Amino acid sequence: MKKILSSLFILVVTFGLAHAETLYVADDFNLALRDEASAHAKVLKSLPTGTPLTLIGKQSKAEFIHVRLIDGTEGYIKSRYTNKQPPTLDPKDTSSKNIALLQSENAALRTELNALKESLTPGTSLEKSIATERDQLARELSELKKTAASSFQLKNERDELQERVVNVERDLQQFKLENQALKDTASQDWFLYGGVLSLVGVLLGFILPKLGWRRKSRWDSF
């Protein structure tokens, strides 16, 4: 099945290529192949006289036609500078026409260059617009630098504050530990004092009755 489909595809392509119309660049002068159907579009190649072209698309009464070169490059050329038959080339005429074409293209490039220079001349609207945009960018850059400096300063202050908080918390914890130790020591002292007082009370409980008995005995002897 795949072989049949492949064969049909090859036949269709071959049939299409066989019926594709072939044109040739006329012998008037070299022809510019452009990337769009416009006289101001980018020039892809300069086609010498007699270059074979495969016609891809053509609109009625259109100035440009869509063509493909042998190397596969596609673009647009003016239809009136093509023929269905290859031209008979005369080296002298071809050279002179090529020179004329180059001179014409050179003049067009000079005109475009002068227009660009005039648009960038100081005092023009384009120059003022560029200067305004430059000043705006400079102001934005200055503000960004200030913001970055402020952010850096805030970060340092935040770090210092966090360090102070940590130190205060550490001191507070140490104070709590010392306070608890003092409380424990005071409790131990009160417990010791209570024990001593209890012992003194017990001793007095033993001693005082004996003292009272001795005094009584002494009085009885008189």
Buried (B, 14 or more C-beta within 10 A) or exposed (E): EEEEEEEEEEEEEEEEEEEEEEBBBBBBBBBBBBEEBEEEBEEBBBBBBBBEBBBBEEEEEEEBBBBBBEEEEBBBBBBEBBBEEBBEEEEEEBEEBBEEBEEEBEEEEEEEEEEEEEEEEEEEEEEEEEEEEEEEEEEEEEEEEEEEEEEEEEEEEEEEEEEEEEEEEEEEEEEEEEEEEEEEEEEEEEEEEEEEEEEEEEEEEEEEEEEEEEEEEEEEEE
